[in-house]
Amino acid sequence: MLLVLARHILAMEERFGGGKRLLPDVLKAGDGGVDLFFVISGFIMVVISRGQFRMPGAVAAFLYRRVIRIYPLYWLYSLVVFAVFLVAPSSVRTMQSGQFDLIASFLLLPQFFTPVLGQGWTLAHEVYFYLVFALALLLPEKRLPSFLLVWGLVVVAGYNLYLSHYALLRSATIEMIVDPFTIEFVMGGCVALAVRRGWRHGDGICLVAGCLLFPVSSLFFDALDFESLRGFCFGLPALLILYGAVSLEARSSCQFPRWLQALGDASYSIYLSHILVISAVSRIWGAVRLPGPWGNALAIVVMAAAALGYGLASYRLIERPLLRVLQTWQPLRKSAPRLQSESAPVSPGVRVGPK
């Protein structure tokens, strides 16, 4: 989440900073925050579903919890963006072309257009991941590694077939199914299985290597500009970071600081709202035209503080109360198995959520 925020603040400085950018190019590696997002998501799904395979009501309970976790807050911020578009169409870049699909945007269905809320494209992938992973809950849990392996192989084969028959197979749904992003979700699931089985080999080295590879991979990816290599450029460093961090936590008693845990809890609210917030600050910045590097520095600090501050407030005042109500109302509550809490830590300092 912080990687994505840094990348978007960099973009705002490029747009409104008068050509004198302070933030370094290395922050372009923030594009890989999405890949880390998908790897962590695969890890989380395996963790929270442990012991629920083939249990009555497990699939329905799993999907219901994912729906209430993803959709309500996403709908809220999508409606905000749509309302802004109705009042000032030129201020919403994702809808300026006049080509958008409201139904697909709000339901997070596969589409070729950018969703009303731009971040929705990543959530559409998440919804697809959840639907496929729900099928795994129908199998014995010991079959999960085989399920993930087959899923990954199907994506690789399907992607190559799609590229070779693009004109014939062109479809937003097919493109979603064979998208290499799915491999990153599978990677995260494999990390969860490895940690569960007690793998603790080279965790410190993996964490450091992943952190170092992220900016290098960004340069490599930009130079090649080949989407099929994204899983290698960003997915592999994300896998190393996740494995290293979780494994180190599991074999030590260290915990992340409370403020960092608070940001982790609020990561979904921050993710959905941060572009709205920094865009508002940037427009004020553009109107005021603060001169020189000090003006840029002030704007960067204000954008970061406003995005994080508003995200924390959104989590405490909107997201958390909304989730409590929906979890209490849950129609499957009596018959559904109890999954691991989605707000409780998987291990010290690691939070469960759509991020």
C-alpha positions as CSV (number, residue, x, y, z in Angstrom):
1,M,0.0,0.0,0.0
2,L,2.8,2.4,0.9
3,L,4.6,1.5,-2.3
4,V,1.5,2.3,-4.4
5,L,1.0,5.6,-2.5
6,A,4.6,6.6,-3.1
7,R,4.3,5.9,-6.8
8,H,1.2,8.0,-7.2
9,I,2.7,10.9,-5.2
10,L,5.6,10.7,-7.6
11,A,3.2,10.9,-10.6
12,M,1.5,13.9,-9.0
13,E,4.8,15.7,-8.5
14,E,5.6,15.0,-12.2
15,R,2.3,16.6,-13.2
16,F,2.2,19.6,-10.9
17,G,5.8,20.1,-9.8
18,G,6.8,22.5,-12.6
19,G,9.3,20.1,-14.0
20,K,11.6,20.2,-11.0
21,R,11.0,16.8,-9.3
22,L,12.4,16.0,-5.9
23,L,11.3,12.4,-5.6
24,P,13.7,9.9,-7.2
25,D,13.0,7.5,-10.0
26,V,13.5,4.5,-7.7
27,L,10.0,5.2,-6.4
28,K,8.7,3.9,-9.8
29,A,9.2,0.6,-8.2
30,G,6.0,1.4,-6.4
31,D,4.3,-0.1,-9.4
32,G,5.3,-3.4,-7.9
33,G,3.1,-2.7,-4.9
34,V,0.3,-4.3,-6.9
35,D,2.3,-7.5,-7.3
36,L,3.1,-7.6,-3.6
37,F,-0.6,-7.1,-3.0
38,F,-1.5,-10.2,-5.1
39,V,1.2,-12.3,-3.5
40,I,0.1,-11.4,0.0
41,S,-3.5,-12.1,-1.0
42,G,-2.7,-15.6,-2.0
43,F,-0.9,-16.1,1.3
44,I,-3.8,-14.8,3.3
45,M,-6.4,-17.0,1.5
46,V,-4.5,-20.1,2.4
47,V,-4.0,-19.0,6.0
48,I,-7.6,-18.1,6.8
49,S,-9.1,-21.2,5.1
50,R,-7.0,-23.7,7.0
51,G,-9.2,-26.5,8.4
52,Q,-12.3,-25.4,6.4
53,F,-11.9,-27.7,3.4
54,R,-14.9,-29.9,2.6
55,M,-16.8,-28.5,5.6
56,P,-20.5,-27.8,5.1
57,G,-21.1,-24.2,4.3
58,A,-17.4,-23.4,4.0
59,V,-17.6,-22.1,0.4
60,A,-20.6,-19.9,1.0
61,A,-19.1,-18.5,4.2
62,F,-15.8,-17.9,2.5
63,L,-17.4,-16.0,-0.4
64,Y,-19.7,-14.0,1.9
65,R,-16.8,-12.8,4.0
66,R,-14.9,-11.8,0.9
67,V,-17.9,-9.9,-0.6
68,I,-18.4,-7.8,2.6
69,R,-14.7,-7.2,2.8
70,I,-14.3,-5.9,-0.7
71,Y,-17.5,-4.5,-2.1
72,P,-19.2,-2.1,0.4
73,L,-16.2,0.3,0.9
74,Y,-15.3,0.0,-2.8
75,W,-18.9,1.0,-3.7
76,L,-18.7,4.0,-1.4
77,Y,-15.6,5.4,-3.0
78,S,-16.8,4.5,-6.5
79,L,-20.0,6.5,-5.9
80,V,-17.8,9.4,-4.7
81,V,-15.8,9.4,-7.9
82,F,-19.0,9.1,-10.0
83,A,-20.6,12.0,-8.2
84,V,-17.5,14.1,-8.9
85,F,-17.7,13.1,-12.5
86,L,-21.3,14.3,-12.7
87,V,-20.4,17.7,-11.3
88,A,-17.0,18.1,-12.9
89,P,-16.3,15.5,-15.7
90,S,-12.9,16.9,-16.6
91,S,-11.6,16.1,-13.1
92,V,-12.0,12.3,-13.4
93,R,-9.3,11.0,-15.7
94,T,-10.6,7.4,-15.7
95,M,-13.9,8.6,-17.3
96,Q,-12.8,11.5,-19.5
97,S,-12.9,9.5,-22.7
98,G,-16.6,8.8,-22.1
99,Q,-15.9,5.0,-22.4
100,F,-16.8,3.3,-19.2
101,D,-19.0,0.4,-18.0
102,L,-20.8,1.3,-14.8
103,I,-22.2,-2.2,-14.2
104,A,-18.8,-3.9,-14.7
105,S,-17.1,-1.3,-12.6
106,F,-19.4,-1.7,-9.6
107,L,-19.6,-5.5,-9.8
108,L,-15.8,-5.8,-10.5
109,L,-16.4,-7.8,-13.6
110,P,-13.7,-8.3,-16.3
111,Q,-13.7,-5.4,-18.7
112,F,-11.3,-3.6,-21.1
113,F,-12.2,-0.1,-19.8
114,T,-10.8,1.4,-16.6
115,P,-13.2,1.1,-13.7
116,V,-14.9,4.2,-12.4
117,L,-12.5,4.0,-9.3
118,G,-9.2,3.3,-11.0
119,Q,-8.0,0.9,-8.3
120,G,-10.9,-1.4,-9.1
121,W,-8.9,-3.2,-11.8
122,T,-6.8,-4.9,-9.1
123,L,-10.0,-5.8,-7.1
124,A,-11.5,-7.4,-10.2
125,H,-8.5,-9.7,-10.2
126,E,-9.1,-10.4,-6.5
127,V,-12.7,-11.3,-7.0
128,Y,-11.6,-13.8,-9.7
129,F,-9.0,-15.2,-7.4
130,Y,-11.6,-15.7,-4.7
131,L,-14.0,-17.5,-7.0
132,V,-11.4,-20.0,-8.2
133,F,-10.0,-20.5,-4.7
134,A,-13.5,-21.2,-3.4
135,L,-13.5,-24.3,-5.6
136,A,-10.4,-25.6,-3.8
137,L,-12.5,-25.6,-0.6
138,L,-14.5,-28.5,-2.1
139,L,-11.4,-30.7,-2.1
140,P,-9.5,-32.4,0.7
141,E,-7.0,-29.9,2.1
142,K,-4.1,-32.2,1.3
143,R,-5.0,-31.5,-2.4
144,L,-4.4,-27.8,-2.1
145,P,-0.7,-27.9,-3.3
146,S,-1.8,-29.9,-6.4
147,F,-4.7,-27.5,-7.0
148,L,-2.3,-24.5,-6.9
149,L,0.2,-26.2,-9.2
150,V,-2.5,-27.1,-11.8
151,W,-4.0,-23.6,-11.6
152,G,-0.6,-22.1,-12.3
153,L,0.2,-24.4,-15.2
154,V,-3.2,-23.7,-16.7
155,V,-2.5,-20.0,-16.6
156,V,0.9,-20.4,-18.2
157,A,-0.5,-22.6,-21.0
158,G,-3.6,-20.4,-21.4
159,Y,-1.6,-17.2,-21.6
160,N,0.6,-18.6,-24.4
161,L,-2.5,-19.9,-26.3
162,Y,-4.2,-16.5,-25.9
163,L,-1.2,-14.6,-27.3
164,S,-1.0,-16.9,-30.3
165,H,-4.8,-16.7,-31.1
166,Y,-5.4,-13.2,-29.8
167,A,-7.8,-12.1,-32.6
168,L,-9.9,-15.2,-32.2
169,L,-10.0,-15.4,-28.4
170,R,-10.0,-11.7,-27.5
171,S,-12.3,-11.4,-24.4
172,A,-12.0,-9.5,-21.2
173,T,-13.0,-12.6,-19.3
174,I,-10.5,-14.9,-21.0
175,E,-7.8,-12.3,-20.5
176,M,-8.6,-12.2,-16.8
177,I,-8.4,-16.0,-16.6
178,V,-5.0,-16.3,-18.3
179,D,-3.5,-13.1,-16.9
180,P,0.0,-13.7,-15.4
181,F,-1.1,-11.9,-12.2
182,T,-2.7,-15.1,-11.2
183,I,0.7,-16.7,-10.9
184,E,1.5,-14.2,-8.1
185,F,-1.6,-15.2,-6.2
186,V,-0.5,-18.8,-6.5
187,M,3.0,-17.8,-5.3
188,G,1.6,-16.4,-2.2
189,G,-0.4,-19.5,-1.5
190,C,2.8,-21.6,-1.9
191,V,4.6,-19.3,0.6
192,A,1.8,-20.0,3.1
193,L,2.1,-23.8,2.6
194,A,5.9,-23.6,3.0
195,V,5.8,-21.6,6.2
196,R,3.1,-23.9,7.6
197,R,5.4,-26.9,7.0
198,G,8.1,-25.2,9.0
199,W,10.5,-24.0,6.2
200,R,12.9,-21.4,7.7
201,H,15.8,-21.6,5.3
202,G,17.5,-18.3,4.4
203,D,14.6,-16.1,5.5
204,G,16.8,-13.1,6.3
205,I,18.7,-13.4,3.0
206,C,15.4,-13.7,1.1
207,L,14.0,-10.6,2.8
208,V,17.1,-8.5,2.0
209,A,17.3,-9.9,-1.6
210,G,13.6,-9.1,-2.2
211,C,14.0,-5.5,-1.0
212,L,17.0,-5.0,-3.2
213,L,15.5,-6.6,-6.2
214,F,12.4,-4.5,-6.2
215,P,14.0,-1.3,-7.6
216,V,16.3,-3.2,-9.9
217,S,13.3,-5.2,-11.3
218,S,11.5,-1.9,-11.9
219,L,14.2,-0.7,-14.2
220,F,14.4,-4.1,-15.9
221,F,10.6,-4.2,-16.5
222,D,10.5,-0.6,-17.8
223,A,13.3,-1.4,-20.3
224,L,11.6,-4.5,-21.6
225,D,8.0,-3.3,-21.4
226,F,6.8,-6.8,-21.7
227,E,3.8,-7.6,-19.4
228,S,4.3,-11.4,-19.4
229,L,7.6,-10.9,-17.5
230,R,5.9,-8.9,-14.7
231,G,5.5,-11.9,-12.5
232,F,9.3,-12.5,-12.7
233,C,10.2,-8.8,-12.4
234,F,8.0,-8.0,-9.4
235,G,6.4,-11.2,-8.4
236,L,9.6,-13.0,-7.5
237,P,10.9,-10.1,-5.3
238,A,7.4,-9.9,-3.7
239,L,7.6,-13.6,-2.9
240,L,11.0,-13.3,-1.3
241,I,9.9,-10.3,0.8
242,L,6.8,-12.1,2.0
243,Y,8.5,-15.4,2.8
244,G,11.4,-13.6,4.5
245,A,9.2,-11.3,6.7
246,V,6.7,-14.0,7.7
247,S,9.3,-16.7,8.4
248,L,11.4,-14.3,10.5
249,E,8.4,-13.3,12.5
250,A,7.4,-17.0,13.0
251,R,10.7,-17.9,14.6
252,S,11.1,-14.8,16.6
253,S,9.0,-12.8,19.1
254,C,9.5,-9.5,17.4
255,Q,6.5,-7.4,16.4
256,F,6.1,-4.4,14.1
257,P,5.5,-1.1,15.8
258,R,1.9,-0.2,16.6
259,W,1.8,2.6,14.2
260,L,2.8,0.3,11.4
261,Q,0.2,-2.3,12.4
262,A,-2.4,0.5,12.4
263,L,-1.4,1.4,8.9
264,G,-1.7,-2.3,8.0
265,D,-5.2,-2.4,9.4
266,A,-6.2,0.7,7.5
267,S,-4.5,-0.4,4.2
268,Y,-7.7,-1.1,2.3
269,S,-9.2,2.3,3.2
270,I,-5.9,4.0,2.3
271,Y,-5.7,2.1,-1.0
272,L,-9.2,3.1,-2.1
273,S,-9.1,6.7,-1.0
274,H,-5.5,7.8,-1.5
275,I,-5.9,8.9,-5.1
276,L,-8.9,11.0,-4.3
277,V,-7.0,12.7,-1.5
278,I,-3.7,13.4,-3.2
279,S,-5.6,14.5,-6.3
280,A,-7.4,17.1,-4.2
281,V,-4.2,18.3,-2.6
282,S,-2.5,18.4,-6.1
283,R,-5.2,20.6,-7.5
284,I,-4.7,23.0,-4.6
285,W,-1.0,22.8,-5.2
286,G,-1.5,23.6,-8.9
287,A,-3.7,26.6,-8.1
288,V,-1.4,28.0,-5.5
289,R,1.8,27.4,-7.5
290,L,4.3,27.2,-4.7
291,P,7.7,28.0,-6.2
292,G,10.9,26.1,-5.9
293,P,11.9,22.8,-4.3
294,W,10.5,23.8,-0.9
295,G,7.1,24.1,-2.5
296,N,7.4,20.6,-3.9
297,A,8.7,19.2,-0.6
298,L,5.7,20.8,1.3
299,A,3.2,19.4,-1.2
300,I,4.7,15.9,-1.0
301,V,4.6,15.9,2.8
302,V,1.0,17.2,2.8
303,M,-0.1,14.6,0.2
304,A,1.4,11.7,2.2
305,A,0.1,13.0,5.5
306,A,-3.4,13.7,4.1
307,A,-3.7,10.3,2.4
308,L,-2.6,8.3,5.5
309,G,-4.6,10.5,7.9
310,Y,-7.8,10.2,5.9
311,G,-7.2,6.5,5.3
312,L,-6.9,5.9,9.1
313,A,-10.0,7.9,9.7
314,S,-11.9,6.0,7.0
315,Y,-10.9,2.7,8.5
316,R,-12.0,3.7,12.1
317,L,-15.2,5.6,11.2
318,I,-16.4,3.8,8.1
319,E,-14.8,0.5,7.2
320,R,-14.6,-1.1,10.7
321,P,-18.1,-0.2,11.8
322,L,-19.5,-1.3,8.4
323,L,-17.7,-4.6,8.7
324,R,-19.0,-5.2,12.2
325,V,-22.6,-4.7,11.1
326,L,-22.3,-6.9,8.1
327,Q,-20.5,-9.7,10.0
328,T,-23.3,-9.6,12.7
329,W,-26.0,-9.7,10.1
330,Q,-24.4,-12.6,8.2
331,P,-27.2,-14.9,7.1
332,L,-25.0,-18.0,7.1
333,R,-23.8,-17.4,10.6
334,K,-25.5,-20.4,12.3
335,S,-24.5,-23.0,9.8
336,A,-21.2,-21.6,8.5
337,P,-17.8,-22.7,9.9
338,R,-15.8,-20.1,11.7
339,L,-12.9,-18.9,9.6
340,Q,-9.9,-17.2,11.1
341,S,-10.7,-13.6,11.8
342,E,-9.9,-11.3,8.9
343,S,-8.8,-8.5,11.1
344,A,-6.7,-10.6,13.4
345,P,-3.0,-11.0,12.8
346,V,-1.9,-14.1,10.9
347,S,1.4,-13.8,12.9
348,P,2.7,-10.9,14.9
349,G,2.5,-7.8,12.7
350,V,0.8,-9.4,9.7
351,R,-2.7,-8.4,9.1
352,V,-5.4,-10.2,7.1
353,G,-7.4,-8.3,4.5
354,P,-7.8,-7.7,0.8
355,K,-4.4,-6.1,0.8
